[in-house]
Amino acid sequence: MAARYVGYTGGLVGIMTGKLGDIQAVIFDLDGTLVSVEERFYRVFLDTLKAHHLPPVEKDIFMEKFSMNQLSDFLRLEDEHAFWVDFLEAYNGSHGEFSKAIPGVREVLGKLRENGIKIGVITGRLCEPEEALAELRRLNFGDLVDAVVTKKLVIAQLKPEELFSRSLELIQVLEGLGASPRRSILVADYVEDIKSAKSLGLRAVAVLSGSSSYESLREIGPDAIIKNITELPPLLGL
């Protein structure tokens, strides 16, 4: 599959080529791809800073670092791994009122299912899959999801430096869906998600609705970059 990039103008910035009939599954990252991320992430980050006796940060400065994947600049800790584990454990149970479904998500998932494509969701939240699925149901699209895998299911197998890798979650959700990597697509907003998909042989579509900038996503070479998931069906010829 080839990708062609043009300057981002608010519309489609990557072109994916390939036969739709080859696609068995589309796997979505949760936060920043299917649901909004900025306000909730910021508030949980502030809570975790406070728990680790670190000073708060202003939101505009936070957002700048967030988009460049540089939040560790605020930490200055010997054990950043412990900070991020605490953050991921707190996330699912904190400030959930700020998570909203990305506009059009139900329509997009419905269109994929109408075409016989299975839907998987992965998340870095350290919670049980049923807890994440409960939020998807509250947001009115949980019934369209075939499998959910959370970081909690795989964290015991990860080295500290692998905390943000998504490879094991992807392997588990593919198994749950009965899909092969070569016939599956990951749609995600975060650089590490795209890297993990590429390492396993999945096609990767990056979205600009979450944490990462266009420049940082383009640098790692996804198959396509789109503004948000509403541009996925036309990308796939639906």
C-alpha positions in Angstrom: 0.0 0.0 0.0 1.3 3.4 -0.9 0.7 6.8 0.8 0.8 10.2 -0.8 0.9 13.3 1.4 0.0 16.9 0.5 0.1 20.0 2.6 -2.6 19.8 5.3 -5.5 22.1 4.4 -8.2 20.7 6.7 -9.2 17.8 4.5 -7.7 14.5 3.4 -3.9 14.6 3.6 -3.1 11.0 2.8 -4.3 8.6 0.1 -4.6 4.9 0.9 -4.7 2.5 -2.0 -5.8 -1.2 -1.8 -8.8 -3.4 -2.2 -11.6 -2.9 0.3 -12.3 -6.6 0.1 -8.9 -7.3 1.6 -9.8 -5.6 4.9 -11.0 -7.9 7.7 -10.8 -5.5 10.6 -10.3 -1.9 11.6 -8.9 -1.3 15.1 -9.3 2.1 16.7 -7.3 3.7 19.5 -9.8 5.1 22.0 -8.8 8.4 23.4 -8.2 11.1 20.7 -9.5 8.9 18.0 -13.0 7.8 19.0 -13.5 10.1 22.0 -12.2 13.6 22.8 -9.0 13.7 24.8 -7.6 17.1 25.6 -9.5 18.3 28.7 -9.7 14.9 30.4 -6.1 14.1 29.8 -5.1 17.6 31.1 -7.1 17.2 34.3 -5.9 13.7 35.0 -2.3 14.8 34.3 -2.8 17.6 36.9 -4.1 15.2 39.5 -1.1 12.9 38.9 1.3 15.8 39.2 -0.2 16.7 42.5 0.0 13.1 43.7 3.7 13.0 42.9 4.3 16.4 44.6 5.0 18.2 41.4 3.8 21.7 40.5 0.8 22.2 38.2 1.2 23.5 34.6 -0.9 26.0 32.6 -3.1 24.4 30.0 -1.6 26.3 27.0 1.9 25.2 27.9 0.6 21.7 28.5 -1.1 21.5 25.1 2.1 22.6 23.3 4.1 19.9 25.0 1.3 17.4 24.5 1.3 17.9 20.8 5.0 17.3 20.6 5.0 14.2 22.8 7.2 16.1 25.4 5.1 15.8 28.6 8.1 14.3 30.4 9.6 17.7 30.4 7.3 18.5 33.3 8.2 15.5 35.4 11.9 15.5 36.4 11.4 12.3 38.3 13.7 9.4 38.8 10.9 7.0 38.1 8.7 8.4 35.3 7.4 4.9 34.8 5.6 5.0 38.2 4.1 8.4 37.3 2.6 7.1 34.0 1.3 3.9 35.6 -0.5 6.0 38.2 -1.8 8.2 35.4 -3.1 5.3 33.3 -4.7 3.7 36.4 -6.5 6.9 37.3 -7.6 7.8 33.8 -10.6 5.6 33.4 -12.2 6.5 36.7 -11.5 10.2 36.6 -13.1 13.2 34.9 -15.1 11.0 32.5 -17.6 13.8 32.0 -15.0 15.5 29.7 -14.9 12.5 27.3 -17.3 13.0 24.4 -17.7 10.9 21.2 -16.0 12.4 18.2 -18.8 13.6 16.0 -19.8 11.0 13.4 -18.2 8.0 15.2 -21.4 5.9 15.3 -22.0 6.5 11.6 -18.4 5.6 10.7 -18.5 2.4 12.7 -21.9 1.5 11.3 -20.6 2.0 7.7 -17.7 -0.3 8.4 -19.9 -3.1 9.8 -22.3 -2.8 6.9 -19.4 -3.7 4.7 -18.5 -6.8 6.8 -15.5 -5.2 8.6 -15.0 -6.1 12.3 -14.3 -3.4 14.8 -11.7 -3.5 17.6 -10.7 -0.9 20.2 -7.5 -0.7 22.1 -6.7 1.7 24.9 -3.7 2.4 27.2 -6.0 2.8 30.1 -5.2 0.5 33.0 -8.7 -0.8 33.5 -10.7 -3.9 32.7 -12.1 -4.1 29.1 -15.6 -4.1 30.4 -15.0 -0.8 32.2 -13.8 0.8 28.9 -16.7 -0.8 27.1 -19.2 0.7 29.6 -18.0 4.2 28.6 -18.4 3.3 24.9 -22.0 2.2 25.6 -22.6 5.5 27.5 -21.4 7.4 24.4 -23.8 5.3 22.2 -21.4 3.2 20.1 -20.4 0.3 22.3 -22.8 -1.9 20.5 -20.8 -1.5 17.3 -17.5 -2.8 18.8 -16.6 -6.4 18.5 -13.5 -6.5 20.8 -11.8 -4.3 23.4 -8.3 -4.7 24.7 -6.9 -2.5 27.5 -3.3 -2.0 28.7 -4.2 -3.8 31.9 -4.4 -7.1 30.1 -0.8 -6.9 28.9 1.2 -4.7 31.3 2.6 -7.6 33.3 4.4 -8.6 30.1 5.9 -5.2 29.4 9.3 -3.8 30.4 9.1 -0.3 31.8 10.4 1.2 28.6 7.6 -0.5 26.7 4.8 1.1 28.6 3.6 3.1 25.6 4.0 0.4 23.0 0.7 -0.9 21.6 2.0 -4.1 20.1 0.7 -6.6 22.7 -2.7 -4.9 22.7 -2.8 -5.1 18.9 -1.9 -8.8 18.9 -4.6 -9.6 21.5 -7.3 -7.7 19.7 -6.4 -9.2 16.4 -6.7 -12.7 18.0 -10.1 -11.7 19.5 -11.3 -10.5 16.1 -9.9 -13.5 14.2 -8.1 -11.1 11.8 -4.6 -11.1 10.4 -2.3 -8.0 10.6 -1.9 -7.8 6.9 -5.6 -7.5 6.4 -6.2 -5.0 9.2 -5.9 -1.3 9.8 -5.1 0.7 12.9 -6.6 4.2 13.2 -4.9 6.2 15.9 -3.8 9.6 17.0 -0.5 8.9 18.8 2.9 8.3 17.4 3.7 5.2 19.4 0.4 3.6 18.2 1.4 4.1 14.6 4.9 2.7 15.2 3.4 -0.4 16.8 1.0 -1.0 14.0 3.8 -0.7 11.4 6.0 -3.1 13.3 3.3 -5.8 13.2 2.5 -5.3 9.5 -0.9 -3.5 9.9 -1.8 -0.6 7.7 -1.9 2.6 9.8 -4.1 5.6 9.4 -3.2 8.6 11.7 -5.9 11.1 12.8 -5.3 14.7 13.8 -8.2 14.7 16.4 -5.9 13.8 19.3 -2.5 14.4 20.8 0.0 14.4 18.0 0.9 17.1 15.5 0.7 16.5 11.7 4.5 16.9 11.5 5.2 14.3 14.2 2.8 11.8 12.6 4.1 12.4 9.0 7.6 11.8 10.2 6.9 8.2 11.1 5.2 7.4 7.8 1.6 6.2 8.3 -0.2 5.0 5.2 -2.5 8.0 5.5 -3.2 11.0 7.7 -6.8 12.3 8.0 -8.4 15.1 10.0 -10.7 12.7 12.0 -12.4 9.4 11.6 -15.2 10.8 9.4 -12.7 10.9 6.6 -12.1 7.1 6.9 -15.0 5.8 4.8 -14.1 7.8 1.8 -10.4 6.9 2.3 -11.5 3.2 2.0 -13.8 3.8 -0.9 -17.0 3.5 1.2 
